[in-house]
Amino acid sequence: MVEPDATVLSAASRPRVAAFVVLAAAVVTWDTAAPHVGALSLWPTVAIIAGAVMPATLGLILLALPLWSRRSIVAAGVAFGIAAVATWELNSHLASNFAKLGAYTCAGWAFLWLFEEVSWVLIVALIIPFVDAISVAAGPTKAIVNHHFEVYSAVAVAFLAPGGLAADLGPPDILFFALFLAATVRWRLRPWWTWIAMTAMYSLTLVIANVADVNGLPALPFLSFGFLLANADLLWRRFRPAR
């Protein structure tokens, strides 16, 4: 179990809480209004999701980051998970979307408690791109997306564009996003630069998928690259052989 870090928790000040409330209200308002706005052509739609909706939604994880080590995070994750299932069954997909975001974020933070060294995070960052690429190319992810998309929609987090069109990130994409971000706090890396790099990589994934006209791309290789790009020099200093 990871004990709450007083230095980290002190960052959850009133300005941060206020920023979270304002941003959450803006994202909820957009997601409520987007299906009722006229649909746009492909590239304006991609630009809105990649440049605004995705960064704003993932920004909620960044602003909530001081909570990552709280003991109640497991209970919160379970509560979010139950709410996600219940609201989806009730066809309240907007509420379910935010509940899924909360559940996967809490799961990523709780999962980080199992890591004893930053080297474990580095190993995961180097392994998951290959696992995700295989799964998307010829594994269960490909089968679900191509033949059972309704199942994928039920578990994915949607980023809405005008007309109700959406780009989706699956549970592992959000879970590892939250895990890597919390790891930067736990081992004193670069949280803000990491968030910028990882968010930009997810947006780039969306652009490349549409340029290549494919059903989907493995997002975790881009995520890992963003994490490593933002922290490569700090990680190198920790692991290089002592002279």
Backbone as numpy.savetxt, mean C-alpha at the origin, in Angstrom:
# Nx Ny Nz CAx CAy CAz Cx Cy Cz
7.03 -9.26 20.42 6.19 -8.07 20.42 7.06 -6.83 20.42
6.74 -5.85 19.61 7.49 -4.62 19.54 6.85 -3.61 20.48
7.65 -3.03 21.35 7.15 -2.01 22.25 7.04 -0.68 21.51
6.04 0.13 21.80 5.92 1.43 21.17 7.13 2.29 21.46
7.63 2.94 20.45 8.78 3.82 20.55 8.29 5.22 20.87
8.71 5.76 22.00 8.22 7.06 22.44 8.55 8.15 21.44
9.75 8.05 20.83 10.15 9.05 19.85 9.25 9.01 18.64
8.92 7.79 18.19 8.05 7.64 17.03 6.65 8.11 17.35
6.12 7.69 18.50 4.75 8.02 18.83 4.57 9.51 19.06
5.65 10.23 19.47 5.53 11.66 19.69 5.27 12.40 18.39
5.59 11.76 17.25 5.34 12.38 15.95 3.87 12.46 15.62
3.03 11.67 16.32 1.59 11.69 16.07 0.98 12.90 16.77
1.41 14.07 16.38 0.97 15.32 16.98 -0.32 15.78 16.35
-0.84 16.86 16.87 -2.10 17.38 16.36 -2.03 17.74 14.87
-0.97 18.38 14.39 -0.92 18.67 12.94 -0.99 17.41 12.09
-0.36 16.34 12.54 -0.38 15.09 11.77 -1.78 14.49 11.77
-2.41 14.50 12.94 -3.78 13.98 13.03 -4.72 14.81 12.17
-4.55 16.14 12.22 -5.39 17.02 11.41 -5.18 16.75 9.92
-3.92 16.55 9.54 -3.62 16.26 8.13 -4.27 14.95 7.70
-4.24 13.95 8.58 -4.87 12.67 8.26 -6.37 12.85 8.07
-7.02 13.58 8.96 -8.46 13.78 8.87 -8.82 14.50 7.57
-8.06 15.55 7.24 -8.34 16.32 6.02 -8.14 15.45 4.79
-7.03 14.70 4.76 -6.75 13.85 3.60 -7.77 12.74 3.48
-8.13 12.11 4.59 -9.14 11.05 4.56 -10.48 11.58 4.04
-10.85 12.78 4.49 -12.10 13.38 4.03 -12.05 13.64 2.53
-10.89 14.10 2.05 -10.75 14.37 0.62 -10.84 13.09 -0.20
-10.19 12.02 0.27 -10.21 10.75 -0.47 -11.62 10.15 -0.47
-12.28 10.19 0.68 -13.65 9.66 0.76 -14.58 10.45 -0.15
-14.43 11.77 -0.15 -15.26 12.62 -1.01 -15.04 12.29 -2.47
-13.78 12.14 -2.85 -13.49 11.80 -4.25 -14.06 10.44 -4.62
-13.84 9.45 -3.78 -14.33 8.10 -4.10 -15.85 8.05 -4.15
-16.51 8.91 -3.39 -17.97 8.97 -3.43 -18.45 9.64 -4.72
-17.74 10.68 -5.14 -18.18 11.46 -6.30 -17.73 10.86 -7.63
-16.57 10.18 -7.65 -15.97 9.72 -8.91 -16.91 8.90 -9.79
-17.67 7.94 -9.24 -18.56 7.16 -10.12 -19.64 7.98 -10.80
-19.91 9.18 -10.28 -20.98 10.01 -10.82 -20.45 11.09 -11.76
-19.13 11.11 -11.97 -18.51 12.06 -12.89 -18.33 11.37 -14.24
-18.45 12.12 -15.31 -18.31 11.54 -16.63 -16.95 10.91 -16.85
-16.93 9.75 -17.48 -15.68 9.04 -17.75 -14.82 9.81 -18.73
-13.51 9.68 -18.59 -12.55 10.33 -19.47 -11.89 9.29 -20.36
-11.09 9.75 -21.28 -10.32 8.82 -22.12 -9.21 8.18 -21.30
-8.49 7.25 -21.91 -7.54 6.42 -21.17 -6.50 7.22 -20.41
-5.75 8.07 -21.10 -4.58 8.67 -20.45 -4.93 9.72 -19.41
-5.97 10.54 -19.61 -6.39 11.36 -18.47 -6.81 10.55 -17.26
-7.45 9.41 -17.50 -7.84 8.53 -16.39 -6.61 8.00 -15.67
-5.62 7.54 -16.45 -4.38 7.04 -15.84 -3.68 8.14 -15.07
-3.65 9.35 -15.64 -2.98 10.47 -14.97 -3.63 10.82 -13.65
-4.95 10.78 -13.60 -5.66 11.11 -12.36 -5.37 10.06 -11.28
-5.41 8.80 -11.66 -5.15 7.75 -10.66 -3.70 7.77 -10.21
-2.77 7.79 -11.19 -1.35 7.70 -10.86 -0.82 8.96 -10.19
-1.35 10.12 -10.57 -0.81 11.36 -10.06 -1.51 11.93 -8.85
-2.74 11.48 -8.58 -3.49 12.07 -7.48 -4.14 11.04 -6.57
-4.97 10.16 -7.13 -5.76 9.27 -6.29 -4.88 8.27 -5.53
-3.94 7.66 -6.24 -3.08 6.68 -5.58 -2.18 7.33 -4.52
-1.48 8.45 -4.83 -0.68 9.09 -3.78 -1.52 9.55 -2.58
-2.71 10.08 -2.84 -3.54 10.54 -1.72 -3.97 9.38 -0.83
-4.39 8.29 -1.45 -4.86 7.14 -0.66 -3.71 6.50 0.12
-2.58 6.32 -0.53 -1.42 5.74 0.16 -0.82 6.72 1.17
-1.13 8.00 1.01 -0.68 8.98 1.99 -1.31 8.77 3.36
-2.48 8.14 3.38 -3.12 7.84 4.67 -2.25 6.89 5.49
-1.60 5.94 4.82 -0.72 5.00 5.52 0.47 5.74 6.11
1.03 6.68 5.35 2.16 7.46 5.84 1.78 8.28 7.07
0.64 8.94 7.03 0.24 9.78 8.15 -0.12 8.97 9.38
-0.59 7.73 9.18 -0.94 6.86 10.32 0.26 6.08 10.83
1.43 6.29 10.25 2.59 5.45 10.54 3.00 5.40 12.01
2.87 6.47 12.80 3.24 6.37 14.22 2.49 5.30 15.00
1.39 4.80 14.45 0.61 3.78 15.14 1.12 2.37 14.91
2.15 2.21 14.09 2.51 0.87 13.60 2.86 -0.10 14.73
3.45 0.40 15.82 3.92 -0.52 16.87 2.95 -0.66 18.04
1.76 -0.09 17.92 0.80 -0.21 19.01 0.34 -1.67 19.19
0.16 -2.07 20.42 -0.28 -3.44 20.70 -1.67 -3.73 20.14
-2.47 -2.70 20.01 -3.85 -2.87 19.55 -3.95 -3.04 18.05
-2.83 -3.04 17.33 -2.89 -3.05 15.87 -3.46 -4.37 15.34
-3.22 -5.47 16.04 -3.79 -6.75 15.60 -5.31 -6.74 15.72
-5.79 -6.27 16.86 -7.25 -6.18 17.05 -7.86 -5.23 16.02
-7.17 -4.13 15.73 -7.67 -3.19 14.73 -7.72 -3.85 13.37
-6.69 -4.64 13.03 -6.66 -5.32 11.75 -7.80 -6.32 11.61
-8.08 -7.06 12.67 -9.20 -8.01 12.66 -10.52 -7.27 12.49
-10.67 -6.17 13.21 -11.91 -5.39 13.10 -12.10 -4.84 11.69
-11.02 -4.34 11.11 -11.09 -3.84 9.73 -11.44 -4.98 8.76
-10.85 -6.15 8.99 -11.13 -7.29 8.12 -12.59 -7.70 8.17
-13.14 -7.79 9.38 -14.56 -8.13 9.53 -15.43 -7.08 8.86
-15.08 -5.81 9.07 -15.86 -4.73 8.46 -15.78 -4.79 6.94
-14.60 -5.14 6.41 -14.45 -5.22 4.95 -15.36 -6.29 4.35
-15.40 -7.46 5.00 -16.25 -8.54 4.50 -17.73 -8.17 4.61
-18.11 -7.63 5.78 -19.52 -7.31 6.02 -20.01 -6.24 5.05
-19.22 -5.18 4.87 -19.66 -4.09 4.01 -19.66 -4.51 2.54
-18.76 -5.40 2.15 -18.78 -5.90 0.77 -20.05 -6.71 0.52
-20.41 -7.56 1.48 -21.63 -8.36 1.34 -22.88 -7.49 1.30
-22.80 -6.32 1.93 -23.92 -5.40 1.94 -23.89 -4.44 0.75
-22.94 -4.69 -0.17 -22.78 -3.86 -1.38 -22.38 -2.43 -1.06
-21.79 -2.22 0.10 -21.23 -0.91 0.44 -19.75 -0.93 0.09
-19.47 -0.88 -1.20 -18.11 -1.11 -1.66 -17.15 0.00 -1.27
-17.65 1.23 -1.12 -16.77 2.32 -0.70 -16.25 2.07 0.71
-17.15 1.74 1.62 -16.74 1.44 3.00 -15.82 0.23 3.03
-16.14 -0.77 2.23 -15.31 -1.97 2.19 -13.91 -1.65 1.69
-13.80 -0.74 0.74 -12.50 -0.39 0.19 -11.58 0.17 1.26
-12.10 1.07 2.07 -11.28 1.67 3.13 -11.02 0.68 4.26
-11.97 -0.20 4.52 -11.74 -1.23 5.53 -10.64 -2.19 5.09
-10.61 -2.54 3.81 -9.54 -3.40 3.29 -8.20 -2.70 3.39
-8.16 -1.41 3.07 -6.91 -0.66 3.19 -6.41 -0.70 4.63
-7.32 -0.51 5.59 -6.93 -0.56 7.00 -6.49 -1.95 7.44
-7.20 -2.98 6.97 -6.87 -4.35 7.37 -5.49 -4.76 6.85
-5.20 -4.48 5.60 -3.91 -4.89 5.02 -2.77 -4.08 5.62
-3.04 -2.81 5.92 -2.01 -1.98 6.56 -1.68 -2.51 7.94
-2.69 -2.81 8.73 -2.45 -3.37 10.07 -1.74 -4.71 9.99
-2.09 -5.53 9.00 -1.43 -6.83 8.84 0.06 -6.64 8.53
0.39 -5.68 7.68 1.79 -5.42 7.36 2.56 -4.95 8.57
1.97 -4.07 9.36 2.64 -3.59 10.56 2.82 -4.70 11.59
1.79 -5.52 11.77 1.90 -6.63 12.72 2.94 -7.65 12.25
2.99 -7.89 10.95 3.95 -8.83 10.39 5.38 -8.37 10.67
5.59 -7.06 10.69 6.93 -6.54 10.95 7.41 -6.89 12.35
6.49 -7.13 13.28 6.90 -7.50 14.63 7.73 -8.79 14.64
7.56 -9.64 13.63 8.30 -10.91 13.57 9.73 -10.72 13.13
10.07 -9.54 12.63 11.40 -9.29 12.10 12.31 -8.78 13.22
13.45 -9.42 13.38 14.37 -9.03 14.44 15.46 -8.09 13.96
15.79 -8.15 12.69 16.85 -7.31 12.13 16.39 -6.71 10.82
16.99 -5.57 10.47 16.66 -4.95 9.20 17.10 -5.83 8.03
18.07 -6.71 8.28 18.50 -7.63 7.22 17.36 -8.54 6.77
16.44 -8.85 7.69 15.30 -9.67 7.30 14.41 -8.92 6.30
14.26 -7.64 6.53 13.47 -6.82 5.60 14.16 -6.78 4.23
15.47 -6.67 4.24 16.23 -6.64 3.00 16.07 -7.95 2.23
16.11 -9.06 2.94 15.92 -10.37 2.29 14.54 -10.46 1.65
13.53 -10.01 2.39 12.16 -10.03 1.84 12.07 -9.15 0.60
12.69 -7.98 0.66 12.67 -7.06 -0.49 13.33 -7.66 -1.72
14.28 -8.55 -1.52 14.97 -9.18 -2.64 14.25 -10.43 -3.16
13.42 -11.05 -2.31 12.75 -12.29 -2.68 11.37 -12.05 -3.30
10.59 -11.16 -2.72 9.19 -11.03 -3.15 9.02 -10.61 -4.61
9.97 -9.87 -5.23 9.78 -9.57 -6.65 9.69 -10.82 -7.52
10.50 -11.83 -7.21 10.49 -13.06 -8.00 9.20 -13.85 -7.75
8.79 -13.92 -6.49 7.55 -14.65 -6.16 6.36 -13.99 -6.83
6.31 -12.68 -6.76 5.18 -11.95 -7.35 5.18 -12.07 -8.87
6.36 -11.97 -9.47 6.44 -12.08 -10.93 5.96 -13.44 -11.42
6.36 -14.50 -10.71 5.92 -15.85 -11.09 4.42 -16.00 -10.91
3.90 -15.46 -9.80 2.47 -15.58 -9.53 1.63 -14.85 -10.58
2.09 -13.67 -10.99 1.35 -12.89 -11.99 1.49 -13.50 -13.38
2.68 -14.05 -13.68 2.92 -14.58 -15.03 2.27 -15.93 -15.25
2.33 -16.81 -14.24 1.84 -18.16 -14.47 1.26 -18.82 -13.23
1.01 -18.04 -12.20 0.57 -18.63 -10.94 -0.86 -18.27 -10.59
-1.19 -18.32 -9.31 -2.58 -18.10 -8.87 -3.10 -16.70 -9.18
-2.23 -15.69 -9.12 -2.69 -14.33 -9.41 -3.21 -14.23 -10.83
-2.49 -14.82 -11.78 -2.93 -14.79 -13.17 -4.28 -15.48 -13.34
-4.43 -16.64 -12.71 -5.69 -17.38 -12.83 -6.86 -16.60 -12.25
-6.64 -15.96 -11.11 -7.72 -15.21 -10.47 -8.09 -13.98 -11.29
-7.09 -13.23 -11.75 -7.35 -12.00 -12.50 -8.02 -12.30 -13.83
-7.58 -13.36 -14.49 -8.09 -13.66 -15.83 -9.42 -14.42 -15.83
-9.66 -15.24 -14.81 -10.83 -16.11 -14.84 -11.81 -15.89 -13.69
-11.36 -15.23 -12.65 -12.24 -15.00 -11.50 -12.04 -13.57 -11.00
-12.23 -12.62 -11.88 -11.92 -11.23 -11.53 -12.80 -10.73 -10.39
-13.99 -11.29 -10.27 -14.85 -10.85 -9.18 -14.24 -11.18 -7.82
-13.47 -12.27 -7.75 -12.78 -12.62 -6.51 -11.68 -11.60 -6.22
-10.93 -11.25 -7.27 -9.87 -10.26 -7.10 -10.46 -8.91 -6.68
-11.56 -8.51 -7.29 -12.19 -7.24 -6.94 -12.64 -7.23 -5.48
-13.07 -8.38 -4.99 -13.57 -8.45 -3.62 -12.46 -8.23 -2.60
-11.22 -8.57 -2.94 -10.13 -8.45 -1.97 -9.18 -7.30 -2.26
-9.21 -6.75 -3.48 -8.28 -5.69 -3.86 -8.74 -4.34 -3.35
-7.80 -3.43 -3.23 -8.09 -2.03 -2.90 -8.16 -1.26 -4.21
-9.27 -0.56 -4.42 -9.51 0.15 -5.68 -9.15 1.63 -5.55
-8.58 2.17 -6.62 -8.26 3.59 -6.72 -9.11 4.14 -7.86
-10.12 4.94 -7.52 -11.17 5.28 -8.45 -10.84 6.47 -9.33
-11.32 6.40 -10.56 -11.22 7.48 -11.54 -12.62 7.91 -11.94
-12.77 9.02 -12.66 -14.09 9.43 -13.12 -14.79 8.33 -13.91
-16.10 8.24 -13.69 -16.87 7.21 -14.36 -16.89 5.89 -13.64
-16.22 5.81 -12.47 -16.19 4.57 -11.71 -15.12 3.60 -12.14
-14.29 3.98 -13.15 -13.16 3.13 -13.52 -12.15 3.10 -12.38
-11.37 2.04 -12.31 -10.47 1.91 -11.16 -9.23 1.12 -11.52
-8.15 1.42 -10.80 -6.96 0.58 -10.77 -6.92 -0.10 -9.42
-6.44 -1.32 -9.38 -6.47 -2.11 -8.14 -5.07 -2.50 -7.69
-4.90 -2.57 -6.38 -3.73 -3.18 -5.77 -4.21 -4.32 -4.88
-3.55 -5.48 -4.98 -3.96 -6.63 -4.20 -3.49 -6.56 -2.76
-3.97 -7.46 -1.91 -3.58 -7.46 -0.50 -2.07 -7.44 -0.25
-1.25 -8.28 -0.95 0.19 -8.21 -0.68 0.81 -6.86 -1.04
0.25 -6.19 -2.05 0.80 -4.90 -2.46 0.66 -3.86 -1.34
-0.48 -3.85 -0.67 -0.68 -2.92 0.44 0.07 -3.39 1.68
0.03 -4.69 1.95 0.69 -5.23 3.14 2.18 -4.92 3.14
2.85 -5.18 2.03 4.30 -4.93 2.01 4.62 -3.44 1.90
3.74 -2.66 1.31 3.92 -1.21 1.32 3.97 -0.73 2.77
3.00 -1.16 3.59 2.95 -0.76 4.99 4.15 -1.31 5.77
4.52 -2.55 5.48 5.65 -3.17 6.19 6.96 -2.43 5.92
7.25 -2.16 4.65 8.48 -1.46 4.32 8.50 -0.05 4.92
7.35 0.61 4.90 7.29 1.95 5.44 7.54 1.95 6.95
6.94 1.00 7.66 7.17 0.91 9.10 8.61 0.51 9.41
9.21 -0.30 8.54 10.61 -0.70 8.75 11.54 0.51 8.71
11.19 1.52 7.92 12.04 2.71 7.86 12.01 3.48 9.17
10.90 3.40 9.89 10.82 4.05 11.20 11.55 3.22 12.24
11.32 1.93 12.20 11.91 1.06 13.23 13.43 1.07 13.18
14.00 1.11 11.97 15.46 1.06 11.85 16.05 2.37 11.35
15.31 3.45 11.54 15.81 4.80 11.29 16.36 4.97 9.87
15.52 4.64 8.92 15.85 4.87 7.52 15.15 6.17 7.09
14.57 6.19 5.91 13.99 7.44 5.39 12.50 7.24 5.09
11.61 7.45 6.05 10.18 7.20 5.82 9.59 8.02 4.67
9.82 9.32 4.67 9.19 10.17 3.67 9.72 9.87 2.27
11.03 9.77 2.14 11.60 9.45 0.82 11.19 8.05 0.37
11.05 7.14 1.31 10.60 5.79 0.96 9.17 5.81 0.47
8.32 6.57 1.15 6.94 6.69 0.70 6.88 7.29 -0.71
7.65 8.32 -0.95 7.67 8.95 -2.28 8.12 7.95 -3.33
9.20 7.24 -3.05 9.75 6.30 -4.04 8.80 5.14 -4.30
8.23 4.55 -3.24 7.34 3.40 -3.42 6.04 3.81 -4.10
5.50 4.96 -3.72 4.27 5.44 -4.37 4.52 5.73 -5.84
5.65 6.36 -6.13 5.99 6.64 -7.53 6.14 5.35 -8.33
6.70 4.32 -7.72 6.85 3.05 -8.42 5.49 2.40 -8.70
4.57 2.49 -7.76 3.23 1.95 -8.02 2.54 2.72 -9.14
2.69 4.04 -9.15 2.11 4.84 -10.23 2.75 4.48 -11.56
4.06 4.26 -11.55 4.76 3.87 -12.77 4.27 2.51 -13.27
3.97 1.61 -12.34 3.42 0.29 -12.73 2.13 0.45 -13.52
1.27 1.36 -13.06 0.01 1.60 -13.75 0.25 2.15 -15.15
1.18 3.07 -15.28 1.49 3.65 -16.60 2.03 2.58 -17.54
2.98 1.79 -17.07 3.59 0.77 -17.91 2.56 -0.28 -18.33
1.68 -0.67 -17.42 0.65 -1.66 -17.74 -0.24 -1.18 -18.87
-0.56 0.11 -18.88 -1.41 0.65 -19.94 -0.64 0.88 -21.24
0.62 1.24 -21.13 1.44 1.37 -22.34 1.60 0.01 -23.02
1.84 -1.02 -22.20 2.03 -2.37 -22.73 0.71 -3.06 -23.05
-0.40 -2.44 -22.61 -1.73 -3.00 -22.84 -1.83 -4.42 -22.31
-1.45 -4.59 -21.04 -1.56 -5.89 -20.39 -2.57 -5.79 -19.26
-3.08 -6.94 -18.85 -4.12 -7.00 -17.83 -3.61 -6.55 -16.47
-2.34 -6.73 -16.24 -1.75 -6.33 -14.97 -0.28 -6.67 -14.93
0.45 -5.95 -14.11 1.87 -6.20 -13.93 2.13 -6.56 -12.47
3.16 -7.36 -12.20 3.53 -7.59 -10.80 4.01 -6.28 -10.18
3.37 -5.85 -9.11 3.69 -4.56 -8.51 4.81 -4.64 -7.48
5.01 -5.79 -6.87 6.00 -5.89 -5.79 7.44 -5.68 -6.25
7.83 -6.08 -7.47 9.19 -5.73 -7.90 9.41 -4.22 -7.91
8.42 -3.46 -8.34 8.53 -2.00 -8.34 8.58 -1.47 -6.91
7.77 -2.06 -6.03 7.76 -1.64 -4.63 9.12 -1.86 -3.98
9.68 -3.04 -4.17 10.99 -3.35 -3.58 12.06 -2.40 -4.11
11.99 -2.12 -5.41 12.97 -1.21 -5.99 12.86 0.18 -5.36
11.63 0.64 -5.15 11.44 1.94 -4.51 12.00 1.97 -3.10
11.76 0.92 -2.33 12.29 0.85 -0.96 13.82 0.86 -0.97
14.41 0.05 -1.83 15.87 -0.04 -1.89 16.48 1.25 -2.43
15.83 1.87 -3.41 16.35 3.11 -3.98 16.43 4.21 -2.94
15.41 4.31 -2.09 15.37 5.38 -1.10 16.35 5.17 0.05
16.76 3.92 0.27 17.56 3.61 1.47 18.85 2.88 1.17
19.25 2.81 -0.09 20.39 1.97 -0.47 21.66 2.35 0.26
21.96 3.64 0.37 23.20 4.05 1.00 23.22 3.73 2.49
22.07 3.91 3.17 22.01 3.60 4.60 22.14 2.10 4.84
21.50 1.31 4.00 21.61 -0.14 4.13 23.03 -0.61 3.84
23.67 -0.01 2.86 25.04 -0.38 2.52 25.97 -0.10 3.69
25.81 1.03 4.35 26.66 1.36 5.49 26.49 0.36 6.63
25.28 -0.18 6.77 25.03 -1.13 7.85 25.63 -2.49 7.57
25.64 -2.88 6.30 26.02 -4.25 5.97 27.41 -4.39 5.37
28.05 -3.29 5.02 29.38 -3.44 4.43 30.34 -3.97 5.50
31.33 -4.74 5.08 32.27 -5.31 6.06 33.04 -4.20 6.79
33.21 -4.39 8.10 33.97 -3.42 8.87 35.43 -3.45 8.43
36.03 -2.26 8.32 37.43 -2.20 7.90 38.33 -2.48 9.11
